[in-house]
């Protein structure tokens, strides 16, 4: 690798490689030490294209979710099925993994800025800014940047746009799917909310079993499926459709009630 080779966003790949290695070393024990991560479905990672893949997931913390995915994706590509054992997979990380994140979040301190260099596609939220509800037009440059990232590799997005569970799926994700026609891989995570604080930096509780299930690609008719139809498919695939409220555990329901109560104030 050339020392100064860059990705489409101008990030130097040599620097990005070392950032991923160092962050991986610092965070590995959070998923295979203090807490355990149960993984399902990672064998699919070696069966999908290396570009134009969109991962859609529910969201529980700002940063721990995506860091765990970087571990699982690189371990899976290195032949470790449903395991992040043996951290050697970080030596040659996949450098074209990106994640969609709010621009204001990725500028809020040195750690988010480092994570941004490691792979974020930062966008301006159209519905919320600095803790206040807003109504802002979508920036076409944000959509274009997501397209650039898809054209270069894999993109992770959290289509609810919030860590609060069972919030509606943002239609922007469906528009991106219609526009760029990626392979869409759903991911369902759990346990991160109980393990970490909201930012996903501070360990809130040890001994928690976290889980990550990587599902088969969604079947989407890019030409004929409506935006609402795609939204509904995502809701069911990432288990955030309102009907799932009937089958979640009492502990999870308690967590949801607490989060929604906090949100009101």
N, C-alpha and C positions, 0 to 999 in steps of 0.2 A: 504494500500500500504506500502510495506517495504520501510524504509527510503533510503535504498541503492540498491533497485531494479533498474536494468539498461535495456536499450533497446539494440538491436543488435549492435549499434555503440558505446556502452559503456557510453552513457549519463545517468546520474542518473535521474529517472523519477520524483522524488520528486522535484528536482531542476527545471527540465523542466516544471513541472506543475506550479510552482510559477513564472517562467519567462513568460509563456503564460498569466497567470492571470495579472501580472503587465503590460506587454506590451499591453494587451487588454484594460486594464483600461486607459492607457495613450493615446491610439489611437482611442478609440471608438468615440469621438467627431469629428474626421476627416471624419467619414462616416455617423454619425447621429447627426450633430451639425453644425459645420462650413459649411459642405457640406452634401448633402443627397445621399444615395445609394439606387437606385431602383434595386430590386432583382427579378428575375424570375426563376422558375424551381427548387427551393430548396427542394421541396417535394420529389424529386428523391433521395435525400441523404439518406433517410431511406429505400429505396428500393434496394439499391445496396449492394454488399458484403462489409464486413469490411476489406478485404484484397485484394491485387492484382487488385487495381483500379488505372488507370492512367488518371489524368486530364490534358488535353492539352488546352492551352489558348494563345491568343495574349498577348502582353506584352507592357506596357506603361511607367512604372517606375521600378526602381530596387527593391524597397521594399514595396511600398504602395499596389501594386496589390496582393501580396501574403498575406500581413497582413489582407487585406479585406477578402480574401478567408478563412483565419483562423476564422474570425468573422462569416462569412456566414455559413461555414461548422458546427461550433459548435452550432450556433443558430438553424440551420436546424435540427441537430441531437437531439436538446432539444425540438423539436416540434414547433419552431417558423417558420412558413412557410413564405418565402419571407420577412423576417423581422429580424432586429438585435435589436429590442426593448427589454429593460430589460436585462441588462448586466449579470444577474445571470447565464447565460449559460456558463460563463467562470469558474465557480467554479469547474466543472468536465469536463475539456476539453478533447477532443480526443487526445491521446498522440502519436498515430502512424500515424500522418500526416507529410509528408516530402515534401520538394520542392527542385528541382534540381537548382543549382546555380554555377556560375563560382567561382573557388577556389580563384582567385585573388580578386574578389569582396567581398567575405566573410571574407577576412583577412584585408580589408582596414579600420581599425578602430575598436573601442570598440563596437559600435552598431551592425555592421555586425557580429562580433564574438558572440554577445549575440543571435542574430537571428539564427546564425548557430547552436548554442547549442539547440535552440528551435525547430530545425527541418530540417536543410539543408542537402542535399547530395551534397557535393562539388565535382566538376569535373574540370579537366583541359580542357579549350577550345582548339580545334584543329585548329581553323581558326584565332584566334586573341589573342594577349597577350600584356599587357601593352600598349594598344593603337596602336599596329602595326599588320598588316596582317601577318600571319604565315601559315605554312603547317606542322602540327604535327600529328603523328599517334595517334589514339585513344588508351587510356590506358585501358587495359582489367579490371584492378581493379576498374575503374570508372563504367564500365558496370556492373560488379559484385555487386558493392555497390547499384546501382539502383535496381538490382534484389533482394538484401537483403531487401531494403526498401519496395518494392512491396510485398514481401513475408510476411512482418510484417504489412503492412497497405496500406494507400493511398499515392500516389505520385503526386505532381503537377509539370508540366514541361511547359516551354515556348519554343516550338520547333523552333521558328525563331532565338533564341539565341541572340536577340537584341531588344531594345525598338523602333527601327525604323520600322514604319508600312510598310506592303506589301513587306517585304524582304522574300526570299525563305525559305521554311521549310527545316530544316536540316534533312538529311536522317537518321541520327543516331536515331532519335525518331522512325522512321518506323522499323529500325532494332531491337530496344528494344521491340516494339510491337510484331514483328515476334518471337523473342526469348522467351519472358516471357508470351505472350498471356493474357495480362490484359484486364479487362473491360475498354474501352476508353470513357471517358466523356468529350465532348468539352465544353469550357467556352468562352464566348465573353464578353469582358469588354470595357467600354468607359468612357470618362470624367476624367480619372486619369491624363492624360497628361496635361489637362487644370487646374486641381486642384493643382498639386504638381510639384516640380522641378524634374529633371530627376532621382535623387536618390529616390524620393518619401518620403523625410524627411521634407523638408520645404514646408509650405503651400503657393502656388503661388497666388491662387485666391479663395475667398470664394463665397458661393452661387451657386456652380456648381452642377448640377445633374449628379452624377456618375451612371453607370449601370453595372449590372452583370447578364448575362443570362446563366443558367446551362441547357445544352441540353440533349436529350436522348442519350444513348450509341450509338457509331458508330457501324454499321454493318460491321464486318471485317471477311473475310475468312482467318484465320491465315496461312493455308497451301497453298492456291492458289493465294491469292492477292499478286501482286508484290510490291516491295518497292515503285516504282513510283506511283502505284495505291493508296497505303496507304497515301503517301505524299499528293496526290491530294485530297483525302477524308478529310484529316486534314485541308488543305487550305480552302476548301469550308465550313467545319464545324465551323472553328473559324473566318470565313469571312475575310480571308487574301488572297484569290485567286485574281489575277489581275482583274478579271471581276467585282469585287466589287468596284473598283475605279470609275466605271461609275455611282454608285448610292449613294456615300457618299456626305455629305453636303459640301458646299463651305468653311465653317469654318474649317472642318476637312481637306479638301484638302489644305487649306492654311497652316495648322499645318504641314502636310506632306511635303510640298514644303520647308518650313523653316528648318525642320529636315534634309532633304536630301541635302539642300544647305550647312548647317553646316558640314555635314559629308564629303563633297567634300574638305573642307579646314581643 
